[in-house]
Amino acid sequence: MRLAMRNKFEYDEEKDQFICPNGEILTRKVEYEYNGKSLYAYYGANCGECPFRSECAGKGKKRIITSDGYEAERRRMAARMRSEEGKEEYKKRKETVEWPSGNIKHNLKFREFLTRGIEKVRIEHNLVCTAHNLKVMWAKLWGNGDSLCKIKGLVFSR
């Protein structure tokens, strides 16, 4: 519930602070490193007097929000994805990314690599992508007579 509550806090990029639903300010007071990443802790000032304290921070506690420094970018991207243009752009994933992955996992039943080591896994991945591409090409060429230039959904690995 606390994570859902975090989304109700506004973020002021210029002042680098969060504003709670009650209008109180959480300022950045601590910077630390965790698993090689810099994190920042924002503490609330008047949580003791807040009527939402039990929902937000718990009884007898102050609200603390931890951020990685990309809060503004994350919120801008979320707002862009909520727009009509963003929703249309996201729909393209079904045609380009999602269905080849689903085909490889479900139809080709490829859910884990059988080899170990980067080079061997890369070779195995290339073989699976080739199998997917051949199935798509076969269906396009012989299934409904389309030409090679109209093939969509091919997967290429690096």
N, C-alpha and C positions, 0 to 999 in steps of 0.2 A: 504494500500500500504506500510505503514511503517513496518508492520510485515513481508511482503515478502522481503522487503529490508534488514531486520535484518539477514536473512539467507545468504545474500551475504557477511556478515562480517565473517572473520576468527576468531577463538578463540585460543589464545596461553595459553595452560594450565599451563606451567611452570611459565610464567610471570603474569598470571591471568589478561589478557587484551584482548580486541577485536582489530582487525585491519580492518579498513574500506576498501572498494574497491579502494579508492584513495591512500591507503598506510599509512594513518594517524592512530595513536594509540588512543584508548579510554581506559583510566585507571579507576580503581575502586577508587572512592572518597567518597562514602557515603554508610553506612550500616544502615538499619532500619528494623523495624518489622512491618508487615502488616498481620492482621488476624492470629496472632500467628506464622507466618513464617518469617525467616530472609531473607531479600532481599538486593541486592547490586546494586548500580547505577554506571554505567560507563559513563564518560563524554568525549566527543571529544575535542581536543585542538585547531585545526585550521579549524573549520567548516566554519568560515567566508570567507575564501579564497578558499574553495572547489568548483569546478564546478558542483558537484552533490548535493549541499546543498538543493536546492529547492525540489528535489525528495526525499532526505534522511531525512532531518530534518525540512524542511519548511523555508520560508524566514525569515531571521533575527534571527534564532534559532540555538542552538547547538544540536547535536545529543546526545541523552541519551538512553542507553540500560539498562534495568532492568533484573537482573538474580537472580535465587534462589540458586546459588552455585552448581548446578548439570549440568552446561552447557557442560562440557567435557564428562560426561557420556551420556548425551542426544545426543550429536553429534556422539559419538562412536556407539551408538545403531542405529542411523539413517544410518550411513555408513554400518553397518553390515546388516541392513534390505535391503539396496540397492544392496548388493552382490547377486550373483546367489544362493548361499547356503541359504542366508536369505530369499530370495523369495520363495524357495522350502519349507522352514520351515514354512513360513507364510501361504502357501497354505493349510497346514494341519488344520488350523482353520476352514475352510469350513466343514470339516468332523467331527471335534470334538466339536467345540464351537458354531459356527454360526447357523448351521441348527437346533439343538435342541432349541435354543433361538427363532429362527424364527417359528418353529413349535408351541412352547408354546404360542407365541404372536399371530400368525396369525390363525393357525388351531384350537387351544384350546381357542382362543379369551381371553387370560389372559393378561391384560394390566395394571391392578392395583390391589393392595391388598384391600380386603374388611374388614379386621380386623385392629386393632390398637394395638400397643405394640409389643416388640421384640419377646416374646414367642409365641404369637398368629400368628404373621406374619411368624415366622419360621415353625409353624405347617401348615399354609396355603401353604407355599412354598413347603414343603415336600409332601403335597397332590398333588400339581400341577406336581411336578417332578415324583411322582408315576404314575399319569395319563399318562404322556408322556412315561414313561418306559413301562407301560402296553400296550400302543398302539404300541410301537416299537416291543415288544415281540410278541404281537398278529400277527403283520404283518410278522415277521420273522418265527414264528411257523406255522401259518395257511396260510399265503399269498403265500409263495414260499417254504415251507417245510424245511427251515434251522434249525439247532439244536440250543439250547440255548447257546452253547459255542461259536457260531459265531456271536452273537449279538453285534453290534456296536451302538454307539450313545446314550447309556443310560446316564441319568443325575442323579448324586448323590449330595445331599446337605449335608452340615456339621451339 
